Amino acid sequence: MSFVSPEFALLCLLFFPTYWSLANHPRAQRCFLIASSYALYATWVPLFAVVLAVYSTVIWALGRWMQRAASARLPVALGLWLAGSFLFSLKYYEFVRETFQAILQHTGFVSLLPVLNWVAPVGVSFFTFQAVSYLVMVGRAPNLARSWPDVLLFLSFWPTLFAGPIWRAEQFFAQTDRQRPARRVGSPRQGWLALYLIALGLVQKVVLASWLSAQVVDPVYKFPDQYASVSLAAAMLGYSMQIFLDFAGYTLIVTGLALLLGYRLPVNFRQPYLARNLSDFWTRWHVSLSSFIRDYIYIPLGGNRLGWGRTQLNVLSGMLVSGLWHGANWTFVVWGLLHGLGVVVQNMAKRWGMPVWPRWAAQILTFVFVSVAWVFFRADSLPQAIQMLQGLWHSPAGFWLSEQLPWWGLLGISGLVFGLSPWALTLQRLSVACLARLGSWGAAVLLALLLFAVLYGAPEGVPNFIYYRF
């Protein structure tokens, strides 16, 4: 069930009053939250909930083993192997099998690897990385092992279950352990801010991102040979805006929902199109993933401690993992390597003492690079991505506009994104203060009008978030 579906909105009207009424009974409230997480997960495929429960139980048992063992090395190693094998078999096995088979066809041999016809659970990449953070935390300090209900809640927390952000175990449990007389963890935090974030997220995703997808991006990517070069460039710009608004909208919605549950999510989005270089971009885009790869892959590989050349290799390895994490497709491999190579070139320029670009020029160059790389992220295959890029300077449909695209809408949305991004926090503070001054009834009327506007501008059906695929 999507967070932007009418069914989910109706369930929230029943869920939150019940959840808040249990604030003085933490155990009952925790059980209710766990049950709701598994019930929501089961709306996708009931078997997914069973798999998650078994998986979480295994992670909990490994933590208890570490707590009781003389040395945590064996259970940590076993747990990391199991988590990696679980993710690989569900998400990457078929990709490896098909690649291996394609290579063998050129040698006259036949692959004997069996076909595995199963569907990866939604959000498997996210809760697997969270499980890794829990195993590492307990491996370092076995006394931090948690109870079975705690682990169940950590890996199934429904605002972040489907598409993150990726919780660190220590961050999550620091909040669940907070017991303040004035406000327990199960009471809403910053209610006006939560409502503002949810409303803004709905506008960004349901109205703007969905419109870009339907009117600009999908038609061009479906038949790139039928569109002129300028229209291909417009589709690339459109997808840069779409994925920004889609991911920003998702982040705002789940952050607001978590606040209503009494939790503060880790920061996952910091206006990435204001970045001055690729390193800066990755401190702003999907922050929980990039910091996870830094702390659990880049630094264990040696980080920047083993010389400049080894550092660049570690950067490439981390970005390759980032690409593969997003999907089992060569398009994501190329996307990750492009970003890795871009960071390496940036480091080379810094090492050679090349002059620093003006801020505006650096931001434009970074955005252009990111937009070109998004082509591989969006394309269904490498040939389609290459066709899109080749069409920029030589398209069968010509160079200039030969078809109708909603240019004013695309340029208007792009102008909003670039114009308002530097002022996002200021607008947030002013809007929240305005809602607070309006009071409950005034804010309710304003939010109701906004909801009607969202429903009026929304496309037919329930649009899924892009990151639900990962």
C-alpha positions as CSV (number, residue, x, y, z in Angstrom):
1,M,0.0,0.0,0.0
2,S,1.5,3.3,-1.1
3,F,1.8,6.3,1.3
4,V,-0.1,8.4,-1.2
5,S,-3.1,6.2,-1.7
6,P,-6.6,7.1,-0.4
7,E,-6.7,3.8,1.5
8,F,-3.6,4.7,3.4
9,A,-5.0,8.1,4.3
10,L,-8.2,6.5,5.7
11,L,-6.2,4.0,7.7
12,C,-4.1,6.8,9.2
13,L,-7.3,8.5,10.5
14,L,-8.0,5.3,12.5
15,F,-4.4,4.4,13.3
16,F,-2.9,7.6,14.8
17,P,-5.7,8.3,17.4
18,T,-5.4,4.7,18.6
19,Y,-1.6,4.8,18.7
20,W,-1.5,8.1,20.6
21,S,-4.1,6.8,23.1
22,L,-1.5,4.1,24.1
23,A,1.3,6.6,24.9
24,N,1.1,5.9,28.6
25,H,1.4,2.1,27.9
26,P,4.7,1.8,26.0
27,R,4.7,-2.0,25.7
28,A,1.2,-2.1,24.2
29,Q,2.0,0.8,22.0
30,R,5.2,-0.9,20.7
31,C,3.2,-4.1,20.0
32,F,0.6,-2.1,18.2
33,L,3.3,-0.4,16.1
34,I,4.9,-3.7,15.2
35,A,1.6,-5.2,14.3
36,S,0.7,-2.3,12.1
37,S,4.1,-2.4,10.3
38,Y,3.6,-6.1,9.5
39,A,0.0,-5.6,8.4
40,L,1.0,-2.7,6.1
41,Y,3.8,-4.8,4.7
42,A,1.5,-7.7,4.1
43,T,-0.7,-5.5,1.9
44,W,2.0,-5.9,-0.8
45,V,2.4,-9.6,-0.6
46,P,1.5,-11.5,2.6
47,L,4.5,-13.8,2.2
48,F,6.8,-10.7,2.5
49,A,5.7,-10.2,6.1
50,V,6.5,-13.8,6.9
51,V,10.0,-13.5,5.3
52,L,10.7,-10.3,7.2
53,A,9.6,-11.9,10.5
54,V,11.9,-14.9,10.0
55,Y,14.7,-12.7,8.9
56,S,14.3,-10.4,11.9
57,T,14.2,-13.3,14.3
58,V,17.5,-14.7,12.8
59,I,19.2,-11.2,13.3
60,W,17.9,-11.1,16.9
61,A,19.2,-14.6,17.6
62,L,22.6,-13.7,16.2
63,G,22.7,-10.7,18.5
64,R,21.9,-12.8,21.5
65,W,24.6,-15.2,20.5
66,M,27.1,-12.3,20.4
67,Q,25.9,-11.2,23.8
68,R,26.6,-14.7,25.3
69,A,29.7,-15.8,23.4
70,A,33.2,-15.3,24.5
71,S,34.0,-13.7,21.2
72,A,31.6,-12.0,18.8
73,R,33.7,-12.5,15.7
74,L,32.0,-15.8,14.6
75,P,28.4,-14.7,14.9
76,V,29.2,-11.3,13.3
77,A,30.9,-12.9,10.4
78,L,28.0,-15.4,10.1
79,G,25.4,-12.7,10.3
80,L,27.1,-10.5,7.7
81,W,27.4,-13.5,5.4
82,L,23.8,-14.5,5.9
83,A,22.6,-10.9,5.3
84,G,24.8,-10.6,2.1
85,S,23.7,-14.0,0.8
86,F,20.0,-13.2,1.5
87,L,20.3,-9.9,-0.5
88,F,22.3,-11.5,-3.3
89,S,20.1,-14.4,-3.8
90,L,16.9,-12.4,-3.9
91,K,18.1,-9.4,-5.9
92,Y,21.3,-10.2,-7.8
93,Y,21.4,-13.9,-8.5
94,E,19.4,-13.7,-11.8
95,F,21.5,-10.7,-12.9
96,V,24.7,-12.7,-12.3
97,R,23.3,-15.8,-13.9
98,E,22.2,-14.1,-17.0
99,T,25.5,-12.2,-17.3
100,F,27.4,-15.4,-16.9
101,Q,25.3,-17.2,-19.4
102,A,25.7,-14.4,-22.0
103,I,29.5,-14.7,-21.6
104,L,29.5,-18.4,-21.9
105,Q,27.5,-18.3,-25.1
106,H,30.5,-16.8,-26.9
107,T,32.7,-19.7,-25.8
108,G,30.5,-22.6,-26.7
109,F,29.7,-23.6,-23.2
110,V,26.3,-23.6,-21.5
111,S,25.6,-22.3,-18.0
112,L,24.3,-24.8,-15.5
113,L,23.1,-22.3,-13.0
114,P,19.4,-22.9,-12.2
115,V,16.8,-20.3,-12.8
116,L,15.3,-18.9,-9.5
117,N,11.8,-17.6,-10.0
118,W,11.1,-15.5,-6.9
119,V,10.3,-11.9,-6.3
120,A,12.5,-9.8,-3.9
121,P,10.5,-8.4,-1.0
122,V,9.8,-4.6,-1.2
123,G,12.5,-2.7,0.6
124,V,14.9,-5.6,1.0
125,S,17.9,-3.4,0.3
126,F,16.9,-1.1,3.1
127,F,16.2,-3.5,5.9
128,T,19.2,-5.6,4.9
129,F,21.5,-2.6,5.4
130,Q,19.8,-1.8,8.7
131,A,20.3,-5.4,9.8
132,V,24.0,-5.0,9.0
133,S,24.2,-1.9,11.2
134,Y,22.6,-3.8,14.0
135,L,25.0,-6.7,13.7
136,V,28.0,-4.4,13.6
137,M,26.7,-2.4,16.6
138,V,26.3,-5.5,18.7
139,G,29.5,-7.0,17.5
140,R,31.4,-4.0,18.8
141,A,29.4,-3.8,22.1
142,P,27.6,-7.1,22.8
143,N,25.9,-5.6,25.8
144,L,23.8,-3.5,23.3
145,A,21.9,-6.6,22.0
146,R,18.2,-5.9,22.0
147,S,15.1,-7.9,22.8
148,W,13.2,-9.7,20.0
149,P,10.4,-7.1,19.9
150,D,12.9,-4.3,19.6
151,V,14.6,-6.0,16.6
152,L,11.2,-6.7,15.0
153,L,10.3,-3.0,15.4
154,F,13.7,-1.8,14.1
155,L,13.6,-3.8,10.9
156,S,9.9,-3.2,10.2
157,F,9.3,0.4,11.3
158,W,6.7,1.2,8.6
159,P,7.6,4.8,7.7
160,T,11.1,3.7,6.5
161,L,10.4,0.1,5.6
162,F,9.7,0.5,1.9
163,A,12.3,3.1,0.8
164,G,14.3,4.3,3.8
165,P,16.0,6.4,5.1
166,I,18.4,3.7,6.3
167,W,18.4,3.8,10.1
168,R,21.5,3.1,12.1
169,A,20.7,0.8,14.9
170,E,22.3,3.1,17.5
171,Q,20.2,6.1,16.2
172,F,17.0,4.2,16.3
173,F,17.3,2.7,19.8
174,A,18.6,6.0,21.2
175,Q,15.1,7.3,20.5
176,T,13.1,4.2,21.6
177,D,15.0,4.3,24.9
178,R,14.2,8.0,25.5
179,Q,11.8,8.3,28.4
180,R,10.8,11.9,29.3
181,P,7.9,12.6,31.5
182,A,6.8,15.5,29.3
183,R,6.9,13.5,26.1
184,R,7.4,9.8,25.5
185,V,8.7,8.5,22.2
186,G,5.2,7.4,21.2
187,S,3.7,10.9,21.4
188,P,3.7,13.2,18.3
189,R,6.6,15.6,17.8
190,Q,6.3,19.0,16.3
191,G,2.8,18.4,14.9
192,W,2.6,21.5,12.8
193,L,5.9,20.7,11.2
194,A,4.8,17.1,10.5
195,L,1.6,18.3,8.8
196,Y,3.6,20.8,6.7
197,L,6.1,18.2,5.6
198,I,3.4,15.7,4.6
199,A,1.4,18.4,2.7
200,L,4.5,19.6,0.8
201,G,5.6,16.1,0.1
202,L,2.2,15.2,-1.4
203,V,2.3,18.2,-3.7
204,Q,5.8,17.4,-4.9
205,K,5.1,13.8,-5.5
206,V,1.5,13.4,-6.5
207,V,1.2,16.6,-8.5
208,L,4.6,17.8,-9.8
209,A,6.6,14.6,-10.1
210,S,3.7,12.6,-11.5
211,W,3.0,15.3,-14.1
212,L,6.6,15.4,-15.3
213,S,6.6,11.6,-15.5
214,A,3.4,11.4,-17.6
215,Q,3.9,14.5,-19.8
216,V,7.6,14.9,-20.3
217,V,9.8,11.9,-19.3
218,D,8.0,8.6,-20.0
219,P,6.9,9.5,-23.6
220,V,10.4,10.4,-24.7
221,Y,12.1,7.5,-23.0
222,K,9.6,5.1,-24.5
223,F,10.3,6.2,-28.1
224,P,13.6,8.2,-28.1
225,D,14.1,7.9,-31.8
226,Q,10.8,9.8,-32.5
227,Y,11.9,12.9,-30.7
228,A,14.2,15.7,-31.7
229,S,17.5,16.5,-29.9
230,V,16.1,19.4,-27.9
231,S,13.2,17.2,-26.8
232,L,15.6,14.6,-25.6
233,A,17.4,17.2,-23.6
234,A,14.1,18.3,-22.2
235,A,13.3,14.8,-21.1
236,M,16.7,14.6,-19.3
237,L,16.0,17.8,-17.5
238,G,12.5,16.5,-16.8
239,Y,13.8,13.4,-15.2
240,S,16.3,15.3,-13.1
241,M,13.3,17.3,-11.8
242,Q,11.1,14.3,-11.5
243,I,13.5,12.2,-9.4
244,F,14.3,15.2,-7.2
245,L,10.6,15.9,-6.5
246,D,9.8,12.2,-6.1
247,F,12.5,11.5,-3.6
248,A,12.1,14.9,-1.8
249,G,8.4,14.3,-1.7
250,Y,8.8,10.8,-0.3
251,T,11.4,12.0,2.3
252,L,9.1,14.8,3.5
253,I,6.1,12.5,3.8
254,V,7.9,9.8,5.8
255,T,9.6,12.4,8.0
256,G,6.3,13.9,8.8
257,L,4.7,10.5,9.5
258,A,7.6,9.5,11.8
259,L,7.2,12.8,13.7
260,L,3.6,11.9,14.3
261,L,4.8,8.6,15.7
262,G,7.2,10.4,18.0
263,Y,10.4,9.6,16.0
264,R,12.9,11.9,14.2
265,L,14.3,10.3,11.1
266,P,17.9,10.7,10.1
267,V,18.5,13.5,7.6
268,N,18.4,12.0,4.1
269,F,18.0,15.0,1.7
270,R,19.8,18.4,1.7
271,Q,18.8,20.2,-1.6
272,P,21.3,18.3,-3.7
273,Y,21.0,20.5,-6.8
274,L,22.8,23.2,-4.9
275,A,25.9,21.0,-4.8
276,R,29.2,22.6,-6.1
277,N,30.8,19.2,-6.9
278,L,30.0,15.5,-6.8
279,S,31.4,15.0,-3.3
280,D,29.1,17.7,-2.1
281,F,26.2,16.1,-4.1
282,W,26.7,12.9,-2.1
283,T,26.5,14.7,1.2
284,R,23.1,16.0,0.1
285,W,21.5,13.2,-1.9
286,H,20.3,10.0,-0.1
287,V,22.5,10.9,2.8
288,S,21.7,7.7,4.8
289,L,22.9,5.5,1.9
290,S,26.1,7.5,1.1
291,S,27.1,7.7,4.8
292,F,26.4,4.0,5.2
293,I,28.7,3.1,2.2
294,R,31.3,5.5,3.6
295,D,31.3,3.9,7.1
296,Y,30.7,0.3,6.2
297,I,32.5,-0.1,2.9
298,Y,34.8,2.8,2.0
299,I,36.5,3.1,5.5
300,P,36.9,-0.7,6.0
301,L,38.5,-0.9,2.6
302,G,41.1,1.6,3.8
303,G,39.4,4.9,3.2
304,N,42.1,7.6,2.6
305,R,44.7,6.0,4.9
306,L,46.6,3.9,2.2
307,G,47.8,6.5,-0.2
308,W,46.2,8.7,-2.9
309,G,45.9,6.0,-5.5
310,R,44.3,3.4,-3.2
311,T,41.9,6.1,-2.0
312,Q,40.6,6.6,-5.5
313,L,40.2,2.9,-6.0
314,N,38.2,2.8,-2.7
315,V,36.0,5.7,-4.0
316,L,35.3,3.8,-7.2
317,S,34.5,0.6,-5.2
318,G,32.1,2.5,-2.9
319,M,30.3,4.2,-5.8
320,L,30.0,0.8,-7.7
321,V,28.3,-0.6,-4.6
322,S,26.0,2.4,-4.6
323,G,25.1,1.7,-8.2
324,L,24.5,-2.0,-7.7
325,W,22.5,-1.3,-4.5
326,H,19.9,0.5,-6.6
327,G,19.3,-2.4,-8.9
328,A,20.6,-5.5,-10.7
329,N,21.1,-4.0,-14.1
330,W,24.1,-2.8,-16.0
331,T,22.6,0.7,-16.2
332,F,23.0,1.1,-12.4
333,V,26.6,-0.2,-12.7
334,V,27.4,2.4,-15.3
335,W,25.6,5.1,-13.2
336,G,27.6,4.3,-10.1
337,L,30.9,4.1,-12.0
338,L,30.2,7.5,-13.7
339,H,29.8,9.1,-10.3
340,G,32.9,7.3,-9.0
341,L,35.0,8.5,-12.0
342,G,33.6,12.0,-11.5
343,V,34.7,12.1,-7.9
344,V,38.2,10.7,-8.9
345,V,38.5,13.5,-11.6
346,Q,37.5,16.0,-9.0
347,N,40.2,14.7,-6.6
348,M,42.8,14.8,-9.4
349,A,41.9,18.4,-10.2
350,K,42.3,19.3,-6.5
351,R,45.6,17.5,-6.3
352,W,47.0,19.3,-9.3
353,G,46.0,22.7,-7.9
354,M,43.5,23.6,-10.6
355,P,41.7,26.9,-10.0
356,V,38.4,26.8,-8.1
357,W,35.3,27.5,-10.3
358,P,32.9,30.3,-9.4
359,R,30.0,29.0,-7.3
360,W,27.4,29.4,-10.0
361,A,29.5,27.7,-12.6
362,A,30.4,24.8,-10.3
363,Q,26.7,24.3,-9.5
364,I,25.8,24.3,-13.2
365,L,28.6,21.9,-14.1
366,T,27.6,19.5,-11.3
367,F,24.0,19.6,-12.2
368,V,24.7,18.9,-15.9
369,F,26.9,15.9,-15.0
370,V,24.3,14.5,-12.6
371,S,21.6,14.9,-15.2
372,V,23.6,13.1,-17.8
373,A,24.3,10.3,-15.3
374,W,20.5,10.1,-14.5
375,V,20.0,8.9,-18.1
376,F,21.5,5.5,-17.2
377,F,19.6,5.5,-13.9
378,R,16.3,6.0,-15.8
379,A,16.9,4.0,-18.9
380,D,15.7,0.4,-19.1
381,S,18.9,-0.8,-20.8
382,L,22.3,0.4,-21.8
383,P,21.3,0.6,-25.5
384,Q,18.4,2.9,-24.6
385,A,20.6,5.1,-22.5
386,I,23.2,5.4,-25.3
387,Q,20.4,6.1,-27.8
388,M,19.2,9.0,-25.6
389,L,22.7,10.5,-25.4
390,Q,23.5,10.0,-29.1
391,G,20.3,11.7,-30.0
392,L,21.4,14.9,-28.3
393,W,23.6,15.7,-31.3
394,H,22.2,13.4,-34.0
395,S,18.5,12.4,-33.7
396,P,16.5,10.8,-36.5
397,A,13.8,13.3,-35.8
398,G,16.1,16.3,-36.2
399,F,17.5,18.8,-33.8
400,W,14.8,21.4,-33.2
401,L,11.3,20.9,-31.9
402,S,9.2,18.8,-34.2
403,E,6.6,17.8,-31.6
404,Q,4.6,19.3,-28.8
405,L,6.0,19.0,-25.3
406,P,4.6,21.1,-22.3
407,W,7.6,23.4,-22.2
408,W,6.1,26.0,-20.0
409,G,5.2,23.4,-17.4
410,L,8.7,21.9,-17.5
411,L,10.4,25.3,-17.3
412,G,8.1,26.5,-14.6
413,I,8.7,23.5,-12.3
414,S,12.5,23.7,-12.9
415,G,12.4,27.4,-12.0
416,L,10.5,26.5,-8.8
417,V,13.1,23.9,-7.8
418,F,16.1,26.1,-8.4
419,G,14.5,29.2,-7.2
420,L,13.1,27.9,-3.9
421,S,15.8,25.4,-3.0
422,P,18.1,28.0,-1.3
423,W,15.1,29.2,0.7
424,A,13.6,25.8,1.7
425,L,14.4,26.0,5.4
426,T,13.2,29.7,5.6
427,L,10.0,28.8,3.9
428,Q,9.5,25.9,6.2
429,R,9.9,28.0,9.3
430,L,7.5,30.7,8.1
431,S,4.9,28.1,7.0
432,V,5.0,26.2,10.3
433,A,4.7,29.5,12.2
434,C,1.7,30.4,10.0
435,L,0.0,27.1,10.6
436,A,0.5,27.5,14.4
437,R,-1.0,31.0,14.3
438,L,-4.0,29.8,12.4
439,G,-4.8,27.3,15.1
440,S,-6.4,23.9,14.7
441,W,-9.5,25.0,12.8
442,G,-7.8,27.4,10.5
443,A,-5.0,25.0,9.7
444,A,-7.5,22.2,9.1
445,V,-9.4,24.3,6.5
446,L,-6.1,25.3,4.8
447,L,-4.8,21.7,4.7
448,A,-8.2,20.5,3.5
449,L,-8.1,23.0,0.6
450,L,-4.6,21.9,-0.2
451,L,-5.7,18.2,-0.2
452,F,-8.5,19.0,-2.7
453,A,-6.0,20.8,-4.9
454,V,-3.7,17.8,-4.7
455,L,-6.5,15.4,-5.6
456,Y,-7.6,17.7,-8.5
457,G,-4.1,17.8,-9.9
458,A,-3.2,14.2,-9.3
459,P,-3.1,11.7,-12.2
460,E,-5.4,8.7,-12.3
461,G,-4.3,5.8,-10.2
462,V,-1.8,5.7,-7.4
463,P,1.7,6.7,-8.4
464,N,4.5,4.7,-6.8
465,F,7.7,6.3,-5.5
466,I,10.8,5.6,-7.7
467,Y,12.7,4.3,-4.7
468,Y,10.1,1.7,-4.0
469,R,12.0,-0.3,-6.7
470,F,15.1,-0.6,-4.6
